[in-house]
């Protein structure tokens, strides 16, 4: 038997990567060119609103702090709107996102079971895990609460159809709405979260407020421009709180976005604070 037969085969590309991630990343340069060539304050407003709705309210507020960690309470209709916004971030359905986050990230942060930890290499942490994801590795036993909601299940089953149908319809209504309101915000949100997965789990970057058993760090530019997601060491120390800022200068925009929609404060299961450590911004 030849040596070639002993070499491990490259796993097939994941369906989500082929149907969502890759097309958005191919469309984004074209959309960016049109945005620059046709720059106007209205187009900028469309982009900002799209980014706030999709990356901010959809992912940071909806998928992450509400659905994954149950960090606050909000009316059911608000939860459904947030979930719908998050769908267009191109990061999978709420069921998939929560299953990975609850089941494979926080319990096993920076271990072999953590799909997007830099311990697997920078490429795998940033995008490779999505490219070669084996669906059998993701189970939904950690999000049985969402499985009981027909709305969440419906969005999961019809994710690709809903994603592209809405974008196509928006583009037909006004091409600027489709490209600047959906495609570019989706692209930005994808890569913001990928940056958090990679950079915020490398101990040689950023700083740590808490000495905990993973490699999570705080990265200031992802904290400011990533809806507070970059205050990642703070988050891993107290994952069930709805705010991630600890120091006065750690602005958490998502906390401000949550304030008008939460019914009352809810911190979920209490997390034992880790001892504080000396910090140094890098």
N, C-alpha and C positions, 0 to 999 in steps of 0.2 A: 504494500500500500504506500503511495507516495506521501511526501511530507505535506503536500497541499491538502490532502484529505484530513490531516490531523489539525489543521488550523481552524480555529473557531469561526463560524460564519457570522457575518454582520447581521444582526437581527433586522427584520423588516421594519420599514418606517410605520409609525403608528397612524391609524386612520385620522385622528384629530390633527396631527401634524400636517398631513396631506390635504385635509379638507378645510382647515381653518387657519392654522399658524402660517403655513407656507403661502397660501393665496394672499393673506393680509400683508405679509412681508414683501410680496411681489408688487402689490398695489400701492403700498405706502410711498415708495420713491416717486411714482407717478403723481400721487395725490399731493405730495410735498412740492413737487415742481409746479403744479397748477396753483397751489396755495401761494407760493412766492411770486409766480408770474402774474397772478391776479390778486395781489394783496389788497385788502381793504379792511377797515375796522369791523365791518359786518362779518367778513369771513373769519377774522380773528375771534369775534364774539361767538360764532358758531363752534369754532374749535374749542374755546375755553369751556363753553357750556357742555359740549360733548364730553370733554375730558373730566369735568366735575361730576357729571352724571354717571359715566361709565367707570372711570378709574377711582373716583372719590366715593360717590354714593353707592355705586355698584359693587366694587371690590373691597375697598377699605372699610366702608360702613356695613354694607350688606353681607357679602360673602364671608368676610373675615370676622369683624367684631360682633355682628348680630348672629349669623347662622352658625359659624364655627365655634364661637366661644360663648354665645348667649350673654354677652356683657351688658346688655340693656334690654328693656322692653319697649315695644312700639306697637301701634295698631296693626292688625293683620294686613290691612290693605297697603300700609306703608311697607311692610316686609315684602309683599309681593311686587310692589313697584321697584324696590331696591334689588330684588332678585332678578327682575326683568332687565334692569340696567346692567347688572353684572354679567348677564349672558353675553353682552356685546363686547366684553373685554377680551374675548377670544381665548379664555383660559379654561373652557369647559363648563359644564352645567354646575349648578350649585351643589348637587349631590356628589359629583366627582370632586369638586374643589374641597368640599368639607370632608369627604372621605379621606382624601390624601392628607389634609391638614390635621384632622383629629386623629386619624388612625396610623399615619406613617411619619408625620413630621414631629409634632410635639412630644409624643411618648418616646421617640427614638432619635431625637435631634442629634445630628452629627455622629450617627452610628451607621452601620451597614444597611439598616432598614430604612433610613431616611433617604428618600429617592433623590432629593435635590440638594444634598449636602456637598460642599466642596471637597470632602474627603474622597469622593469618587472622581475628582478632577474638575478643573474649572469649566471645561466644555460641558460635561455631564450636568453640573450644577446649574449652568446658565440655560442650556437648551437641549442638551443631549437626552436628558431623562424624558423629555416630552417627545423627542424624535423616536426613541426606541422603547417607549413605555409598553410593557406587557400588561394588558388589561387585567389579567388574572391576579396581578399583584395588588390590585385595588379592590377591596371589599367594602360593602356598605354597612357592615355591622356596627360601625361607630356613629352612624347617622340614621338610626332607626326612627328618630323623631321626624326627620324630613321625609322618610319613606311613607309616613302616615298622612302626608299632605299631598292630595291629588295634584295640586298646582305644581309643586316641585317635581313630582314624578313626570307630569306632562312635559314640562320644560326639558327634563333630562332625556326623555324618549325622543323628542322632536327637536333637539338642540340645533343640529346643522340646518334643518329646514327653516326654523324660525330665524336663525342668525342671518342667513343669506336672503331670505324673503324680505325681511325688514330693510336690510341694506339696499337691496335692489329697488324696492318700492320708494325708499327715501331718495335714491338717486334719480328715479324717474320723476319724482315730484320736483326736485331741484338737485342737480349734480353736486352742488356745493354742500348740501345737507348730507348726501351720501358719503362723499369723500372727506369733508372737513368735520362733519358731525359724528361720523361712525368709523370710517377706515383709519384716519389718523389717530383719533383717541384710542381706538383698539390697539393700534401699533404701539403707542406711547405706554399704555397700561401694561401690555405684555412685557415690554422691556424694562419697565419700572419694577415689576414684580420679579423678573429674572435677575435684576441687579440686587434686589433685596436677598434673594435666595443665595446668590454668590458672595457678594461683598459683606453682607451683614452676618456671615458665618465664617469669616476669616479673622482669627485673633490678631493677626499682624496689621489689621486695618481698624480704624475707628478707636473706640474706647469702651470700657465696661464700667457701669455703675455697680454691678452685682457680680459676685464670684459664684457662678452656678455651673452645673455639670454639662455644659455644652460650649460651643465656640461662638455664641451669639455676641455681637458687638453693636454699638450705636454708630451710625454713619451720619454726620450732620447734614450733608446735601440730600441724602435720601429721606432724612427726617423732615426737612423743610419742603422739598419738592415732591415727595412721595406720600403725601397725606399722613405724615407721622409714622409710616411703616418702618422708616429707617431707625427709629428709636427701639431697635430690635432686642437689645439686651434687657432693656426695661420691660418689654413685652414678655419675653421668655421668663422673666422673674415673676411676673404677675399676669398670666395670660388671660385671666377672666375679668380684668378691669376694662372699661371702655375708653380709657385714656392712657397714653404711653409716655407722656412727658413726666420727668422727675425733677429736673432743674428748671429754673425760671426761664432760661433761654431756649429750652427744648420745645419749640412750638409744635403742637400737635393739631393740625388743621382739622383732622377728623373729629376730634373732641368738640370743636365748635360746630361742626356739621351735624353731629348727633344731638346736640342740646335741644333744638326746636322739635325734634321728632320722638324723643324718648318719653315714655310715660312716667317712669320713676327710676331712680337709681337702682341698679341691680348688679352686684359684683360676682354672682355665680359662686362656684365652689372657691372657698378662700385658699389662697396660695401662701405658703410660709415664706416671708421675705428672706432673701439671702443676705449675708453680710455685705455691706457696702465696701467698695474698693476705691482706691485713689484713681482719679481719671486724668487722662491727658488727651486732648483733641489732636488728631493727626489728619 
